[in-house]
């Protein structure tokens, strides 16, 4: 495996709560890795540590063999950032148009001229088929279009790794499938490495190269989706059975409402 992102002994405690207690994880270049686990187990905390939104208490995060802390200090703004983060609820600014939301990271993190920023944003709008929505505000966009604008903003700095924190939150089953397809499609086109946190089991496995199960502060399983049910007696199998049952109940409930 061509390891691109490597996490060793990552720990993050909040008081007496050991949320991450020695996470080890290796992610292949240009792959899609999905992190699963119970609610409140620390999946989003792990993403935020990788994105430098939280400072780990111990451990190391390596990108292409180099510490991300050192690589960030030595990088030039015009070269883009190593990581980009797509938040659960998109985190778009209601007072900015789609164009302005997408341009914001370039305005904040680069020294590009206005004409250069416009050129990059227009190219991204075209790539994600958002040209007709450039002048619209988030309140004027559908849920799926908001997701696409949020993804465009995440990709505008040419990141090496894109972190997706519950990218399908609040969407119905059909739109969730469309978002997963979109992530897979643009991963192929842009070549980034993707890490997802998702509760959409088993749907998310369709686009996942590897799955990591976080439990008790550590990664207890890491492998291909096809290997998930190898041990019927394991704690992972119990978690998957509960997750699948919960998903079927949600679908039945939605169907009854219709």
C-alpha positions as CSV (number, residue, x, y, z in Angstrom):
1,X,0.0,0.0,0.0
2,X,1.2,3.5,-0.9
3,X,0.7,5.1,2.5
4,X,0.1,8.8,2.2
5,X,-1.4,9.7,5.6
6,X,-0.1,7.9,8.7
7,X,-1.3,8.4,12.2
8,X,0.7,6.9,15.1
9,X,-0.4,6.8,18.8
10,X,-2.8,9.7,18.5
11,X,-4.4,10.7,21.9
12,X,-6.9,13.3,22.8
13,X,-8.4,13.5,26.3
14,X,-11.1,15.9,27.6
15,X,-10.7,15.8,31.3
16,X,-11.0,12.2,32.5
17,X,-12.6,11.2,29.2
18,X,-10.1,9.4,26.9
19,X,-11.7,10.0,23.6
20,X,-8.7,9.0,21.5
21,X,-6.4,6.7,23.3
22,X,-3.7,5.7,20.9
23,X,-5.1,5.7,17.4
24,X,-3.0,4.1,14.7
25,X,-4.1,4.4,11.1
26,X,-2.6,4.3,7.6
27,X,-4.4,5.7,4.6
28,X,-3.4,5.0,1.0
29,X,-2.8,7.8,-1.5
30,X,-6.0,8.8,-3.5
31,X,-8.1,6.3,-1.6
32,X,-11.5,6.7,0.2
33,X,-11.3,5.6,3.9
34,X,-14.5,5.7,6.0
35,X,-14.4,5.9,9.8
36,X,-17.3,4.2,11.5
37,X,-18.3,3.8,15.2
38,X,-21.0,4.6,17.7
39,X,-22.2,8.2,18.2
40,X,-20.0,10.2,20.5
41,X,-17.1,7.8,20.2
42,X,-14.6,10.3,18.8
43,X,-14.8,10.1,15.0
44,X,-15.2,13.8,14.5
45,X,-12.6,14.5,17.1
46,X,-10.2,12.4,15.1
47,X,-10.9,14.4,11.9
48,X,-10.5,17.7,13.8
49,X,-7.1,16.6,15.1
50,X,-6.0,15.7,11.5
51,X,-7.3,19.0,10.3
52,X,-5.4,20.9,13.1
53,X,-8.7,22.2,14.5
54,X,-7.9,20.4,17.7
55,X,-4.4,19.8,19.2
56,X,-3.6,16.2,20.1
57,X,-2.3,15.4,23.5
58,X,0.2,12.9,22.1
59,X,1.0,11.1,18.9
60,X,2.0,12.0,15.4
61,X,0.3,12.7,12.1
62,X,2.5,12.2,9.0
63,X,1.6,13.3,5.4
64,X,3.8,11.6,2.8
65,X,6.3,10.8,5.5
66,X,6.5,14.3,7.0
67,X,5.0,15.7,10.1
68,X,2.0,17.8,9.1
69,X,2.9,20.4,11.7
70,X,6.4,20.9,10.2
71,X,5.1,20.7,6.6
72,X,2.5,23.4,7.2
73,X,5.1,25.8,8.7
74,X,7.3,25.3,5.7
75,X,4.7,25.5,3.0
76,X,3.9,28.5,0.9
77,X,0.3,29.8,0.9
78,X,0.1,29.9,-2.9
79,X,0.9,26.1,-3.0
80,X,-2.5,25.5,-1.3
81,X,-3.1,23.6,2.0
82,X,-2.6,20.0,2.7
83,X,-6.0,19.4,4.2
84,X,-9.5,20.6,3.5
85,X,-12.6,20.1,5.8
86,X,-16.2,19.6,4.7
87,X,-18.4,20.1,7.8
88,X,-21.6,18.2,8.7
89,X,-23.9,21.1,7.9
90,X,-21.9,22.6,5.1
91,X,-21.0,25.8,7.1
92,X,-21.7,28.1,4.2
93,X,-22.0,31.8,5.0
94,X,-25.6,32.9,4.4
95,X,-24.5,36.4,3.6
96,X,-22.2,35.3,0.8
97,X,-23.2,34.0,-2.7
98,X,-22.1,30.5,-3.8
99,X,-19.2,32.2,-5.8
100,X,-18.1,34.2,-2.7
101,X,-18.3,31.1,-0.4
102,X,-16.1,29.1,-2.8
103,X,-13.6,32.0,-3.2
104,X,-13.3,32.6,0.6
105,X,-10.4,30.1,1.2
106,X,-8.4,31.7,-1.6
107,X,-8.9,35.2,-0.2
108,X,-7.9,34.1,3.3
109,X,-5.0,31.7,2.6
110,X,-3.3,33.0,-0.6
111,X,-1.9,36.1,-2.2
112,X,-3.6,35.5,-5.5
113,X,-4.8,38.6,-7.4
114,X,-8.6,39.1,-7.8
115,X,-8.5,38.1,-11.5
116,X,-6.7,34.8,-10.6
117,X,-9.2,34.0,-7.9
118,X,-12.1,34.6,-10.3
119,X,-10.5,32.4,-12.9
120,X,-10.0,29.5,-10.3
121,X,-13.5,29.8,-8.9
122,X,-15.1,30.0,-12.4
123,X,-13.2,26.8,-13.3
124,X,-14.4,25.1,-10.2
125,X,-18.0,26.2,-10.8
126,X,-17.8,24.7,-14.2
127,X,-16.3,21.4,-13.0
128,X,-19.0,20.9,-10.4
129,X,-21.8,22.2,-12.8
130,X,-22.6,25.1,-10.6
131,X,-22.4,28.0,-13.1
132,X,-26.1,28.8,-12.8
133,X,-25.9,29.0,-9.0
134,X,-22.8,31.3,-8.7
135,X,-24.9,34.4,-7.8
136,X,-27.3,32.6,-5.5
137,X,-27.2,32.7,-1.7
138,X,-27.3,29.4,0.4
139,X,-30.9,30.1,1.3
140,X,-31.8,29.9,-2.4
141,X,-30.1,26.5,-3.0
142,X,-31.5,23.0,-2.5
143,X,-29.8,20.7,0.0
144,X,-27.9,18.9,-2.7
145,X,-26.7,22.1,-4.3
146,X,-25.5,23.3,-0.9
147,X,-23.4,20.1,-0.5
148,X,-21.9,20.7,-4.0
149,X,-21.0,24.3,-3.1
150,X,-19.4,23.1,0.2
151,X,-17.4,20.5,-1.8
152,X,-16.3,23.1,-4.3
153,X,-15.1,25.3,-1.4
154,X,-13.2,22.3,0.0
155,X,-11.5,21.6,-3.3
156,X,-10.7,25.2,-4.4
157,X,-7.3,25.1,-2.6
158,X,-6.2,21.9,-4.3
159,X,-5.9,19.9,-1.1
160,X,-4.1,16.7,-0.8
161,X,-6.6,15.3,1.7
162,X,-10.3,16.1,2.1
163,X,-12.0,15.3,5.4
164,X,-15.8,14.7,5.3
165,X,-17.6,14.9,8.6
166,X,-21.0,13.2,8.1
167,X,-21.4,14.7,4.5
168,X,-25.0,13.3,4.1
169,X,-26.5,14.6,7.4
170,X,-30.1,15.7,6.9
171,X,-30.5,14.3,3.4
172,X,-33.1,11.7,2.3
173,X,-31.8,8.3,1.0
174,X,-31.8,9.3,-2.7
175,X,-29.8,12.5,-2.1
176,X,-27.4,10.7,0.2
177,X,-26.6,8.3,-2.6
178,X,-26.0,11.2,-4.9
179,X,-23.6,12.8,-2.5
180,X,-21.6,9.6,-2.1
181,X,-21.5,9.3,-5.9
182,X,-20.3,12.9,-6.1
183,X,-17.5,12.3,-3.6
184,X,-16.3,9.2,-5.5
185,X,-16.5,10.9,-8.9
186,X,-14.5,14.0,-7.8
187,X,-12.0,11.9,-6.0
188,X,-11.3,10.2,-9.3
189,X,-11.2,13.6,-11.2
190,X,-9.2,15.6,-8.7
191,X,-7.0,12.9,-7.2
192,X,-7.4,13.8,-3.5
193,X,-7.3,11.4,-0.6
194,X,-10.6,11.2,1.2
195,X,-11.5,10.4,4.8
196,X,-15.1,10.2,5.7
197,X,-17.0,9.9,9.0
198,X,-20.4,8.4,8.3
199,X,-23.3,6.6,10.0
200,X,-24.8,5.6,6.6
201,X,-24.1,1.9,6.9
202,X,-23.9,0.0,4.6
203,X,-24.4,2.6,1.8
204,X,-21.1,4.4,2.4
205,X,-19.2,1.1,1.9
206,X,-20.0,1.3,-1.8
207,X,-17.4,4.1,-2.3
208,X,-15.0,3.0,0.4
209,X,-11.6,1.4,-0.3
210,X,-11.0,0.8,3.4
211,X,-13.1,1.0,6.6
212,X,-11.8,1.9,10.0
213,X,-13.8,1.0,13.1
214,X,-13.2,3.3,16.0
215,X,-14.1,1.9,19.4
216,X,-12.8,2.5,22.9
217,X,-10.4,5.2,21.7
218,X,-8.6,3.0,19.2
219,X,-9.0,1.6,15.8
220,X,-10.1,-2.0,16.3
221,X,-10.7,-2.9,12.7
222,X,-9.1,-1.7,9.5
223,X,-9.7,-3.4,6.1
224,X,-11.8,-3.7,3.0
225,X,-15.6,-3.5,3.3
226,X,-15.8,-7.1,2.1
227,X,-13.8,-8.1,5.2
228,X,-16.2,-6.5,7.7
229,X,-18.3,-9.5,8.5
230,X,-15.5,-12.1,8.7
231,X,-16.0,-12.7,12.4
232,X,-19.7,-13.1,13.2
233,X,-19.0,-13.1,17.0
234,X,-16.9,-9.9,17.1
235,X,-17.9,-6.6,18.6
236,X,-17.7,-5.1,15.1
237,X,-20.3,-7.6,13.9
238,X,-22.6,-6.5,16.7
239,X,-22.2,-2.9,15.9
240,X,-22.9,-3.5,12.2
241,X,-26.0,-5.4,12.9
242,X,-27.3,-2.6,15.1
243,X,-26.4,0.0,12.5
244,X,-28.1,-1.9,9.7
245,X,-31.2,-2.5,11.9
246,X,-31.4,1.3,12.7
247,X,-31.1,2.1,9.0
248,X,-33.9,-0.3,8.0
249,X,-36.1,1.3,10.7
250,X,-35.4,4.8,9.3
251,X,-36.3,3.7,5.8
252,X,-39.5,2.0,6.9
253,X,-40.5,5.0,8.9
254,X,-39.8,7.3,5.9
255,X,-41.8,4.9,3.7
256,X,-44.8,4.9,6.1
257,X,-44.8,8.7,6.1
258,X,-45.1,8.7,2.3
